[in-house]
Amino acid sequence: MNKVLIINASVRNEKSHSRKLTQLFEDNWIKKNPNDIFTYREVGLEEIPPINDKWIASAFIIPSERTNENQSSVKFSDELVKEFKEHNIYVLGTPMYNWSIPSGLKSYIDHLMRINETWKFRSGEPDGDYVGLLENKKMFILSSRGDTGYGKSEKNEHMNFQTTYLKFVFGIMGINDISIVSLDNEEFGGKIFESSKKKIYQRIEQF
């Protein structure tokens, strides 16, 4: 039995195409894995507070040495990290905003990137040699984008700070089994976009 965490990052609701992708994924997955458990984390429609100076100071203090004030600064972050660790499959639905990711998703990732919780320095000292602490995890990144050509060796690859960043940052945490499906051409609409949707929907149904 798997524990699946669905993360939605779009600030739109009914009009969100990335949400349609995660819903399609869930519907398809349940048919094949009816006993799996699903949890939902909303980072687009609900506010994820950005980290601040107090958070940074507290996160780098050994838990046993934190004061009550220190601990309160990372309380919400601790909850997010605990939830994340408890799942073994992640389904992340996100649009591309200005060639990157929504601010809520960035804040969420900042809360997850906790030293000695989801990653560490191999030597114990800042040396640029990062070790991910999450093991046996699988992630599906379901993205939606207005334009096209952001894939490897395509014309807009250099402008893709969305899926390339997500794959990198979650890889730092130890999640190396990552599948990416991107729905492009939203801005074009019409037959071009419908053709893209048909192709991507079929891919998701094959998972």
Secondary structure, 3 states (H helix, E strand, C coil): CCEEEEEECCCCCCCCHHHHHHHHHHHHHHHHCCCCEEEEEECCCCCCCCCCHHHHHHHCCCHHHCCHHHHHHCHHHHHHHHHHHCCCEEEEEEECECCECCHHHHHHHHHHCCECCCEEECCCCCCCCEEECCCCCEEEEEEECCCCCCCCCCCCHHHCCCHHHHHHHHHHCCCCEEEEEEECCCCCCHHHHHHHHHHHHHHHHCC
